[in-house]
Amino acid sequence: MRIAIDMQGAQGSGRFRGIGRYTLALAEALLRNNSKHEIVLVLSGLFPESLPVIHTRFERMLPKENIRVWTAPGPVDYISGSRNTWRRQAAELVREAFISSLQPDVVLVSSMIEGIGDNSVTSVNRLPTDAKIAAIVYDLIPLINQENYLANPIYRQWYMEKLGHLKKADLFLSISESSMREAIQYAQIPEEKIFNISTAADPKFRPANLNSGIVRNFLKQIGIVKPFIFYCGGSDPRKNLPRLLSAYAALPETLREAHQLLLSGAIPNDHISDLKNHGEKIGLKPGEMEIPGYLDDESIIALYGACKCFVLPSWHEGFGLPALEAMSCGAPVIGSNTSSLPEVIGNPDALFDPFDEKSISKKIAQVLSDEKFRKRLIKHGLEQSKKFSWDLIAKRALVALESTVFEEKKTIIGTDETINGLIQAVSMLHTRPEKDDLLGLATAIDFSFPEAALS
């Protein structure tokens, strides 16, 4: 079986977030645990800055000819409107034709719902193919919470279009039991076509023996001079940060005075301003809450190990990777009793109602004031985190991929025939290109199909 992995999840706007981590870790685990299949990584030339990084990461695991690059004229992002429509549609056709030319048995798409604000290109069956399409399902949060996430008509149109392509896949790999159930319920994915392969933390997230003086100096640099409650993640509505602030403000006075609240992650400046304004309204004093912004993994590992309590108050997660990372590092972790977090945390005593700030506050207070409870959380977290393994995930994924490919004679299509079909499909697009776009397409075809240019 020949498996082509579309690596755009590690190239676009999600490159430095959970999807990027997942794409790279899964690809590596598949290569480690594969013994009988050929694997080809497919990269987009529309993200040139990511190409050398991925090449370097995988060059010792794969022959050079098994890391392949296609390109198309850009930009193709959806948010810019109709001026990008022809280029985006042409790019979808080029991508599908290029992947088809590799003659894969199955194509694993690392992230289908992409491209709102970057040059990610995803589609399914815009061109005929014998290959089976497998897609990773991270979550359906915008579909389930449309009032919060699909109010913008352009974003809604993009999301529903991408969801339509996702649903055309032949196989679905979910990152949690929760996301699998949601896909069946809300996207009408047939139960027999979806497999939960789960998620794991990067092995570097583990208890670290760090110099206490260095850690204290680092904490002081980011404004932390007391034992602290730690949150790491994003700041969109489902992350529930205003309630976390209110829960901290509602702590008994002695606990609140003795502890600070630290929020870290890729939090936009306007969200930071909103959180600080909310903090002022509920009576937080200067220095009680610190938001240093995005920090590198080494810093986060240090914070996981140093925090008095890690809390993940989201009311909806596809998985909730920060909770697993924190447990892996020996942090006492508490979180919401909704969506995927109960299966990740695996301890009913560590859960609270994310819609009730009193419930959040009470659970935080329990961790801060009950040392025996805190130590039980640490011990449980270290044991629970061992249940999540990238090697196990890869083995599940391989079994699922194998299940969707049947031994049958494939139709071998030559490169010239593939390009002719691509050009015909492009000529039938309803939108019209600019002159420069046609030249760009010709250049992209020469780059993507060099063997045809040499013939």
ZIWOHU-V868096 format. One line per field, one symbol per residue. phi: phi as a letter, one per 40 degrees, with the letter a starting at -180 (. if undefined). psi: psi as a letter, one per 30 degrees, with the letter a starting at -180 (. if undefined). burial: + if it has 16 or more other ideal C-beta (glycine too) atoms within 10 Angstrom, else -. A space follows every 10 residues. Layout:
phi->???
psi->???
burial->???
//
This chain:
phi->.bbbbcccdb bcccdbbdcc dcdccccccc ccbcbbbcbb cbbcccbccc ccccdccbcc bbcdccbbbb aacbcbcccc gccbcccccc ccccdccccc ccfccabbcc accbhcbbcc bbabgcbcac ccbbbcbcab dcccbcccbb cccccccccc cccccdcccc abbccacccc ccccccbfcd dcbbbcbgaa ccdccadbcc ccccccccdc cbgbbbdbcb bbicbcdccg cdcccccccc cddcccccbb bbbbiccddc ccccccccdc ccgccdgcbb bcgcbccccc dccdccccab bbcdcabcah ddccdccccg ccbbaccbfc cdcccgadcc bacccbcccc ccccccccbb cccccccccc cccccccbbc cccccccccc ccccbbcacc ccbccccccc cccccccccc cbccdccccc ccccccccbc ccccc
psi->kkkkjjgffg ebfgegaeee eeeeeeeeee eegkfglkkk kjlkffieff eeeeeeefff fklefgjkkl llkllgleff afffeeeeee eeeeeeeeee ffhlekkjjf jeilgegagk jklkhflkkf kkkkkkjelh eeeeieeefg ekeeeeeeee eeeeeefflf kkjlfleeee eeeeefghkk effkkjfall lkffjlkkik keeeeeeeee eggjglklkk kkaagleffh eeeeeeeefg lkeeeeffkl kkklaijlee eeeeeeeeee eggklkfekk ifaklleeee eeeefflfkk kjgkfkkedh eeeeeeefgg kjklalglbf eefeegjefg lljfgjfeee eeeeeeeffj eeeeeeeeee eeeefffjke eeeeeeeeee eeffkkjlkl jjkleeeeee eeeeeefgkf lklleeeeee eeeeeeefif eeff.
burial->++++++++++ +++++--+++ +++++++-++ +-++----++ +++++++--+ ---+---+-- ++---+++++ ++++-+++-- ---+++++++ ++++++++++ ++++++++++ ++++++-+++ ++++--+-+- ++++++++++ ++++----++ ----+--++- -++-++--++ ++++++-+++ ++++--+-+- --++++++++ +---++---- ----+--++- -+-+---+++ ++++++++++ ++++++++++ +---++--++ +++++-+--- +---+--++- ---+---+++ ++--+----+ ++++++++++ ++++++++++ ++++++++++ ++++++++++ ++-++++--+ ++++--+-++ +-++++++-- --++--++-+ ++-++--+-+ --++++++-+ +--++----- --+----++- ++--++---- --+---+--+ +--++-+++- -----
//
